[in-house]
């Protein structure tokens, strides 16, 4: 039978600290015999899809550009 989870203010503070400032992610809490033994934080960083400072170039200025072609050899 599973033991009841023992949780006090120390653990609540640790959990809050790991969750603080996280925008996207998860917190995994591992429990053994009713006691927290491990916490794993996985954080995701999301970025805008707009590149900054990229200058568009005209394809006429490119030299030596190659076109890929499919070829079949039977």
Steps between C-alpha positions, in 0.01 A plus 500: 500500500628844410614732778344847512720768347692699760510862390604802703578868442856414390376287212233752405774766486722279283214429260409869480867588435520255207174627351590867545567684172418192290293603196481167317603167646431233755604393847515129573496393866626150586363342818634185673316355800305819562800736485612732222844384390555683172366786289576556132431830326470512123470848357417597145603824337274626224612757246325710240515362149633831368879509455662823615749691287479272197565673169324356197725438201411488136559160339665672200794593723571141592771334298544133451154406621399147415159351445438152632347255256361157552673234303414137480734225410346166423 
